Amino acid sequence: MGRGEAFDVSNAAADTSGVAGRYASALFDLADNARALDQVAQDLATIRKLVAESADLARLIASPVIGRAAQSKGLLAVLDAVGIQGLTRNFVGAVAANGRARELPAMASAFLAELARRRGETTAAVTSAVPLTEAQLQQLTDTLRGVLGGAKVSIDAHVDPDILGGLVVKVGSRLFDSSIRSKLQRLQLAMKGVA
C-alpha cells in the first residue's frame, strides 16, 4: 500500500453498517489523521462521478469474472489518468485487492455523508435527467439553504434520464419531486378517474 498506511476495518464506528460503511469509516479515520479530509472527499466525488458516467468502468468494478488483480490494475490506471494519488489511491488499491471494488461507490457515498454530518451540513440527494452545471448546482444550493433555514447544504447529484426532466430532491425524509415523469404519472391517474 505504501507509506505505512493500513486499512483496518475491524474497528469501524458503530454508526456505520455493512461493508461499505466499515471501509468508509476506516478511510475517514485515516484521512482525518492525515488532515486530508477535503482532498479525499474531492477524490471520492470524482471516482463516484467517473463510475456513474462510464459504463465500462461500472462493469469493471461490478464484474465477478474479472480478477482482483485485473480490477486493481484497471482502477489504478484510471486514477492515475485523472490525477488521484496518495491516500485515496492506496485505499482504492486495498479495496480492489480485498475483492470489494463493486462497493466503491457506496463507500464513497458513506464517506461523504459522514463528512457532511460531522461538519453540520445537510445532504440533499438530487436527481436530474441531465448533469447539472456548476451554476445550476450553486443556484440549487442557495435555494435549498433558504428552504432549510440557512443550514449548510451539500448536494449529492445523480443523473437518471428516466425522470425525463425536472428534479427530484430528497433532504432527509423530505422529498421534492418536480420531475416530468411524476407529473405524467399524476396526470395519468387523474385521467383514469375521469374515464
N, C-alpha and C positions, 0 to 999 in steps of 0.2 A: 504494500500500500504506500509506503514511503513516509518519511519524516516522522516515524513513530506513532502515527495516528491509528488507533484501534477502534473498531466499531463493535462495542459490546452492547447488544440489545437486551440482555437479560435483566438489567436494572432500569428499564424504562419507566417513565412516570406512570402512575396508576390511572390517570385520567385518559390515557390513550388506550385504544383497544385494537386488537388484531395486529397482524404482521406490519402493515404499513404504519400504524401508529407507533409501534415499538421502534422501528427503524427511524422514523421521523424524530422521535424523542431523543434517540441516541445522537442523531446528527445535530439536533438543536443544542444539546449539551456541548458537543464538540465545537460548534460554531460560536456559541456563547463564550466558551473558554478561550477561543482563539480571537474573540472580538471581530468575528466575520459574519455576523447575522445578516447584515444588509447584502453583502456580496453573495452569500449562499442563497438568500431569498431571491435575488435577481437571477442567479444561475438556475434555480429550480423553476422559476416562472418561465425562463427561456426554454428549458427542457420540456416543460408541460406544453408550451406553445408548439414546439417542434413536433412532438408526438401527435398533437391534435391536428396539425396541418399536413403531416406526411403519413400517408397510408403505408408506405414502405417501412418507415421507422416503427409505426404501430405494430405492423406484422413482425418485425424483427424482435421486439420485446415480448410479444404475446405468443410467439410460436413455440410449441413444446418440442418440435422436431429440430430446432436449431440448438446446437450445443451451447453450454455455458461459455466456453472459450470463444466461440464464434460471436455470440451475443456481446460478450465483453469487448472483443476486438472492434466490432461494428459500432457499439455505443461510444467507445473511447475515441474512435476516428471521427464520429460526428461531433463530439465535444471539442476535440482538437480543432476541427474546422470552424466552429463558432467561437473559439477562444475561451472555453470554460476550463479552468485549471484548478490546481490546489485542492482544497478540502472537498469541494463538490465533485471534482473528477475522481478523486480517490474513493469517495462514497459510492458513486455510480459503479466504479470498478468492483467494489466489495459486494454491492447489491447483485450485480451480474454474476460474480463468482459464486455467490450463495444461491443462485438459481431463482432469484426474486425480481428479475428485470420487469416482469409483467406488472408488478406492484409499484413501479417507479412513479407513475402519475399520481397514484393515491398517496404515496409517501410525500411527494412534493406538495400536494394539497393539504395534508395533515401538518406538515412543517409550516406552511404559510398561514394556516388557520391558527396554529399555536402562537406564531409570532404576532399576528393581529390581536389575538386575545390578550397576550402579555403587554401589548402596547396600548390596550384600551380602545382598539379600533373595532368597528363593526364591519363584518364582511358581508358584502352583497354579492350573491351569485347572479350574474347577468347573462342571459341567453339571447343572442340575436341571430338573425338569418344570415348576416354577413359580418365580417370582422369590423369592429368599431374603430374609428380613427382616434388618435390621441386627443384631438379637440372634442370629439363626442364623449370619450371617456371622462375627460375633465368636466364637461358640462353635466354629465350624469352624476359624477362625484359631488359636484356643487349642489345639484338638485337634491340628491339623497341626504346630504349633510343638512340642508334646510328642513327636509321632511322629518329627519331623525333628531331634530333639536340641537344641531350643531356638533353632534358626535363625529369623531374621526371615522372615515369610511374608506375601506379598501375594496376594490372591485375584483372579483374573480370572474373574468369574462370567458364565455364559451360560445361557440358557433354551432347552430343547429338549423340547417336550411329548411327542415320540415316545418318550422313555425311560420314560414313564408314571408314574414315581415314583422315589424314592431319589436317589442322587447318583452321578456319575462324576467322580472326582478324578484329575487327571494332574499329577504333580510330576516334572519331568524325564522319565526313561524309565520311571518307576514309575506304574502305573495301578491305581486302586482303584475297582472297578465294583460298586456295590451297587444298580444300577438294577433296577427291576421288569422291564424289557424283557429284560435279560441273564439274570435269574433264570428268566423264562419260556422263553427260548431254551435254557437248560441243562436245564430240566425237559422240554422238547420232545425234545431229543436223548436224554435218559435214557429217555423213554417209547418212542422209536423202537427203542432197544436191547432193550426188553422185548418188543415186539410181534413 
